[in-house]
Amino acid sequence: MRFVSTRGRAPAVSFREALLNGLAPDGGLYLPASFDGPPPEALRGASLVEIGQLVGAALIGDEIPAAALSRILAEALNFPLPLVSLGDGLFVLELFHGPTFAFKDIGARVMARLMAHVNDADRPLTILVATSGDTGSAVAQAFFGVPGTHVVVLFPEGAVTPVQEAQFTTLGGNVRALAVAGTFDDCQRLAKEAFGDPALADARLTSANSINIGRLIPQAFYYAYVAGQLVGERVVFSVPSGNVGNLTAGVLAWALGASIAGFVAATTINDTFARYLATGRYEPRPSVPTLANAMDVGNPSNVERMRALFDDDVEAIRHMVSAAVYTDADVKSAIRRVYDEFGYVCDPHSAIGFLGASAIPDGAARVFLSTAHPAKFRETVEPAIGREVPLPPALAEAMARPRLVERIPPKGAALRDLLLSR
């Protein structure tokens, strides 16, 4: 398999090059050059690891031997992904049972092991990641202690929850946390500027954000897994969407042949992608804070991949993806509604997924993604449901550790100096 840039001005590369480079030289994002996935019948009843082997083999080819890929997936995906029925064709896919209690564990853990497998440990990599919440903790934990890697996490100061911050600012070792005096969009901009900065060529920078195809490929596995579990159903996913990476991974699974009927991009009032679907014009805006902070993205980078997947035909995207926008008031109401009707506790992002699923017409198996443990957002969840949400022991332990944080302004020169100082 070769991987090509969304902008079409860079040569096709191997999976190893796409994984380690993160961004293409022309500033584009990598996508598979073709989509020859396993037949749908091969996915029926298969486990997540088995599906990962099938889909991974289709995309990676023989660059990673089958035995090594199997070991990587078994080590990384060693926790359950329950598909819970709430009745009347409504399902919730729980993606928060990994070590940082967020869906991003899935992509980050697989990617960390893939990078360790293909990289020369004598030439260390610097993993530069921008986060609005859960990405930072998932990547930091996935790469913590991995030989030949250094991790630098950029996060908007004061804009992530205390639990999220504790998970990536208390590790030390090969993980460095940088609080940026700005928004997530500033963090994402700084990361992109660093990748294109010739002064940082020797730092061997690569990305662990969803701009890296190595993050998206493992996330495609669970869409194919659900399709293989709900055989014969018309499966529609409601995906809480911020940077649109999770949604794009679902579209990758569909493009590779998974039996998926459609998607709902459920967003906060940071609705750049929803407005693009409505108008056909991509018009980013500065992000604004909401209760679903991981979705506070005003310029979602994976829209570029989405447009490339559909040959920049917005009507073709609309045929497969719809969008729905929800406010903080909607989120609070949904958390209470899900608890009252089903006895199920949602975090704010999952509540938006539920609202998106509620907009799907009857006759489909409606699957919304639960992307984070509700204990990570107790400040919002507990008042909504009127009871305490217990903190898992691993999160309580992280909260008790001292923070190790450096602060920088939202300027490229500040990040460059800090990276060169390492």
C-alpha positions in Angstrom: 0.0 0.0 0.0 1.1 3.5 -0.8 -0.1 6.7 0.9 -0.8 9.9 -0.9 -1.2 13.5 0.3 -4.6 15.1 0.3 -3.0 18.1 -1.6 -1.6 15.9 -4.4 1.8 17.8 -4.5 3.9 15.2 -2.7 5.1 11.8 -3.8 3.4 8.7 -2.6 5.1 7.0 0.4 5.2 3.8 2.3 3.2 3.2 5.5 6.4 3.6 7.5 7.1 7.0 6.0 3.5 8.2 6.4 3.5 7.1 10.0 6.9 8.7 11.0 6.4 11.9 8.9 2.9 12.7 10.2 2.3 15.4 7.6 3.2 15.2 3.9 5.9 17.6 2.6 3.2 19.7 0.8 1.4 20.2 4.1 -1.3 17.7 3.3 -2.6 14.7 5.2 -1.9 11.1 4.2 -4.6 8.8 2.9 -4.4 5.3 1.4 -3.9 5.4 -2.3 -6.6 2.7 -2.7 -9.3 1.0 -0.7 -9.2 -2.8 -1.2 -10.4 -3.9 2.2 -11.5 -7.4 3.4 -14.9 -8.6 2.2 -17.8 -7.8 4.6 -18.4 -11.5 5.4 -14.9 -11.7 6.8 -15.8 -9.2 9.5 -18.9 -11.1 10.7 -18.5 -12.0 14.3 -14.8 -11.3 14.3 -13.1 -9.9 17.4 -11.6 -6.4 17.4 -8.0 -7.8 17.1 -9.0 -10.1 14.3 -10.6 -7.2 12.4 -7.5 -5.1 13.1 -5.4 -7.8 11.5 -7.6 -7.9 8.4 -7.9 -4.2 8.0 -4.3 -3.6 9.0 -3.0 -6.1 6.5 -5.1 -4.5 3.7 -3.6 -1.0 4.5 -0.1 -1.9 5.6 0.6 -4.8 3.4 3.8 -6.7 4.2 5.6 -3.7 5.7 4.9 -5.2 9.1 4.9 -9.1 9.2 1.6 -10.7 10.2 3.0 -12.1 13.4 4.3 -8.7 14.5 1.1 -7.0 13.7 -0.9 -9.6 15.6 1.4 -9.0 18.7 1.1 -5.3 18.4 -2.7 -5.4 18.3 -3.0 -7.9 21.1 -0.8 -5.8 23.4 -2.5 -2.5 22.5 -6.1 -3.6 22.4 -6.2 -5.5 25.7 -9.4 -4.0 27.0 -13.0 -4.5 26.1 -15.2 -2.3 23.8 -18.7 -3.2 24.9 -21.6 -2.6 22.5 -24.5 -2.0 24.9 -28.1 -2.2 23.8 -30.4 0.5 25.3 -33.4 -1.0 23.5 -35.5 0.0 20.4 -32.5 -0.3 18.0 -30.3 2.1 20.0 -26.8 1.1 21.0 -23.9 2.7 22.7 -20.3 1.6 21.9 -18.2 2.2 25.0 -14.7 3.2 23.9 -13.5 4.4 27.3 -12.2 1.2 29.0 -8.5 1.8 28.2 -5.9 3.1 30.6 -6.8 6.8 30.2 -10.6 6.2 30.1 -11.1 7.8 26.6 -11.5 6.5 23.1 -8.2 7.9 22.0 -6.4 5.1 23.8 -7.3 2.9 20.9 -5.5 4.8 18.2 -2.7 6.1 20.4 -1.7 2.6 21.9 -1.6 1.0 18.5 0.3 3.9 16.9 2.9 4.0 19.7 3.7 0.3 19.1 3.7 0.7 15.4 6.2 3.5 15.6 8.4 1.6 18.0 8.4 -1.3 15.6 9.4 0.7 12.5 11.7 3.3 14.0 15.4 3.1 14.6 15.7 3.4 18.3 19.2 5.0 17.9 17.5 8.0 16.2 14.9 9.2 18.8 11.6 10.6 17.6 9.9 13.7 19.1 6.1 13.1 19.3 4.5 16.6 19.1 0.8 16.5 20.0 -1.8 19.3 20.5 -4.7 18.4 22.8 -8.0 19.9 23.9 -8.3 17.2 26.5 -8.2 13.4 26.0 -5.6 13.2 23.2 -2.8 14.5 25.4 -3.4 11.9 28.1 -3.9 9.0 25.7 -0.7 9.8 23.7 1.4 10.6 26.8 0.4 7.3 28.4 0.8 5.3 25.2 4.4 6.6 24.6 5.4 6.9 28.3 8.7 5.0 28.7 8.8 3.8 25.0 12.5 3.7 24.0 13.6 6.2 21.4 10.7 8.6 21.9 10.2 12.0 23.5 6.6 13.3 23.9 5.7 17.0 23.9 2.1 17.8 24.7 0.7 21.3 23.9 -2.6 22.2 25.7 -4.6 25.4 26.1 -4.0 26.6 29.6 -7.1 26.5 31.8 -9.2 24.8 29.1 -9.0 21.1 30.0 -10.6 19.5 33.0 -8.5 18.9 36.1 -8.6 15.1 35.6 -7.5 15.4 31.9 -4.7 17.7 32.9 -3.5 15.4 35.7 -3.2 12.5 33.3 -0.5 14.1 31.0 1.2 16.6 33.3 2.2 14.3 36.1 4.2 11.6 34.2 7.6 13.3 33.7 10.2 11.0 32.1 10.0 11.2 28.4 6.8 13.3 28.5 6.9 17.1 28.6 3.7 19.2 29.1 3.5 22.7 27.7 0.6 25.0 28.7 -0.1 27.4 25.8 -1.7 30.9 26.6 -4.4 30.5 24.0 -6.9 28.1 22.5 -6.7 24.6 21.1 -6.6 26.1 17.6 -3.4 27.9 18.7 -1.9 24.7 19.9 -2.8 22.9 16.6 -1.3 25.9 14.6 1.9 25.8 16.6 2.3 22.0 16.0 1.7 22.4 12.2 4.2 25.3 12.1 6.8 23.2 13.9 6.5 20.4 11.4 7.3 22.8 8.6 10.1 24.6 10.4 13.5 23.7 8.7 15.3 24.7 12.0 13.6 21.7 13.6 14.6 19.1 10.9 17.1 17.4 13.2 14.4 17.0 16.0 12.7 14.2 14.0 9.2 15.6 14.8 6.2 13.5 14.1 2.5 13.8 15.1 0.3 11.8 17.3 -2.8 13.9 16.6 -5.4 12.6 14.2 -3.5 14.3 11.4 -1.3 11.2 11.6 -2.8 8.3 9.5 -1.4 6.0 12.2 -4.0 7.3 14.6 -6.9 6.9 12.2 -6.3 3.4 11.0 -6.8 1.7 14.4 -10.0 3.8 15.0 -11.4 2.4 11.8 -11.3 -1.1 13.4 -14.1 -0.5 15.8 -16.5 0.7 13.1 -15.9 -2.4 11.2 -16.2 -4.4 14.4 -19.7 -3.0 15.1 -20.8 -3.6 11.5 -19.6 -7.2 11.9 -21.7 -7.6 15.1 -24.9 -6.1 13.7 -25.0 -8.2 10.5 -28.2 -7.6 8.6 -28.9 -4.2 10.2 -28.8 -0.8 8.6 -26.1 0.6 10.8 -25.8 4.4 11.3 -23.2 5.9 13.7 -23.6 9.1 15.6 -20.0 10.4 16.2 -19.2 13.3 18.6 -17.1 15.4 16.3 -14.5 18.1 17.0 -11.4 17.7 14.8 -13.4 15.2 12.7 -10.7 12.5 13.0 -13.0 9.9 14.6 -15.7 10.5 11.9 -13.0 10.3 9.2 -11.9 6.9 10.6 -15.5 5.7 10.3 -15.6 6.8 6.7 -12.3 5.0 6.1 -14.0 1.8 7.5 -16.9 2.3 5.1 -14.6 3.0 2.1 -12.8 -0.3 3.0 -16.0 -2.2 2.7 -17.6 -2.3 6.1 -21.4 -2.4 6.0 -22.3 1.0 7.2 -25.3 3.0 6.0 -24.3 6.5 7.2 -23.0 8.8 9.9 -24.2 11.8 11.9 -21.5 14.3 12.8 -22.8 15.5 16.2 -21.0 18.8 17.2 -21.0 21.6 19.7 -21.6 25.2 18.6 -18.1 24.9 17.2 -19.9 23.9 14.0 -17.4 24.5 11.2 -18.0 21.1 9.7 -21.8 21.3 10.0 -21.8 24.7 8.3 -19.6 23.3 5.5 -22.1 20.5 4.9 -24.9 23.1 4.9 -23.3 25.6 2.6 -20.5 23.9 0.7 -18.1 26.6 2.0 -15.3 25.8 4.5 -15.1 28.8 6.8 -13.2 28.2 10.0 -14.0 30.3 13.0 -12.1 30.8 16.3 -13.2 28.1 18.8 -15.3 28.8 21.8 -15.3 26.9 25.1 -18.1 24.4 25.7 -18.8 21.6 28.2 -17.5 19.1 25.6 -14.1 20.6 25.6 -12.5 17.9 23.4 -14.7 19.1 20.6 -13.8 22.8 20.9 -12.2 23.0 17.5 -12.8 25.9 15.1 -10.6 24.7 12.3 -10.9 20.9 12.2 -7.9 19.6 10.2 -9.5 16.3 9.2 -12.1 18.0 7.1 -9.3 18.1 4.5 -9.2 14.3 4.5 -13.0 14.1 4.4 -13.1 16.3 1.3 -10.3 14.3 -0.4 -12.1 11.0 0.3 -15.1 12.3 -1.6 -13.2 14.1 -4.3 -14.2 17.5 -2.8 -17.8 16.8 -3.7 -19.9 18.1 -0.8 -23.0 16.5 -2.2 -21.4 13.1 -2.1 -20.4 13.8 1.6 -24.0 14.8 2.4 -25.2 11.5 1.0 -23.1 9.6 3.6 -22.8 12.2 6.5 -25.3 14.5 8.1 -24.6 16.9 10.9 -26.4 18.2 14.0 -25.3 21.0 16.4 -26.0 21.1 20.1 -25.6 23.7 22.9 -24.4 23.3 26.5 -28.0 23.4 27.6 -28.8 20.5 25.2 -25.9 18.5 26.7 -27.0 19.0 30.3 -30.6 18.0 29.4 -29.3 14.9 27.4 -27.2 13.7 30.3 -30.3 13.8 32.6 -32.5 12.3 29.9 -30.2 9.3 29.3 -29.9 8.7 33.0 -33.7 8.9 33.6 -34.7 6.8 30.6 -32.0 4.2 30.6 -30.1 4.4 33.9 -27.0 5.1 31.8 -24.4 7.8 32.7 -22.9 9.8 29.8 -20.1 12.3 29.8 -20.8 15.5 27.8 -19.3 14.2 24.5 -21.2 11.0 24.7 -24.4 12.9 25.4 -23.9 14.8 22.2 -23.5 11.4 20.5 -26.8 10.3 22.0 -28.5 13.5 20.7 -27.2 12.8 17.2 -28.5 9.2 17.4 -31.9 10.5 18.4 -32.0 12.4 15.1 -31.5 9.2 13.1 -34.8 8.0 11.5 -36.4 4.8 12.7 -35.5 1.6 10.9 -31.7 1.8 11.5 -29.5 0.4 14.2 -28.5 3.6 15.8 -25.0 3.4 17.4 -23.6 6.4 19.3 -20.0 6.5 20.5 -19.3 6.9 24.2 -15.9 8.5 24.0 -14.9 9.2 27.7 -15.7 7.9 31.2 -18.2 10.2 32.9 -15.9 10.6 35.9 -13.5 12.7 33.8 -16.3 15.3 33.7 -17.8 15.1 37.1 -18.2 18.9 37.3 -20.9 18.6 34.6 -22.3 15.1 35.1 -22.9 15.1 38.8 -25.2 18.2 38.9 -27.1 16.9 35.9 -27.9 13.5 37.4 -28.0 14.5 41.0 -25.6 11.9 42.3 -21.9 11.3 42.7 -19.9 9.7 39.9 -17.1 7.6 41.5 -13.5 8.3 40.4 -11.7 5.2 39.1 -8.6 4.5 41.2 -6.2 5.2 38.4 -7.7 8.7 37.9 -7.7 9.4 41.7 -4.0 8.4 41.7 -3.2 10.8 38.8 -5.0 13.6 40.6 -2.8 13.2 43.7 0.5 13.5 41.7 2.3 16.9 41.4 1.9 18.7 38.1 5.0 19.2 35.8 4.0 22.0 33.5 6.0 24.6 31.4 4.2 27.6 30.0 4.7 29.3 26.7 3.0 32.0 24.6 1.2 31.0 21.4 4.2 31.9 19.3 6.2 29.5 17.0 9.5 30.9 18.1 8.8 30.0 21.8 8.0 26.4 20.9 11.0 26.2 18.5 13.4 27.4 21.3 11.9 24.9 23.7 12.2 22.0 21.3 15.8 22.9 20.4 16.7 23.2 24.1 16.0 19.5 24.5 
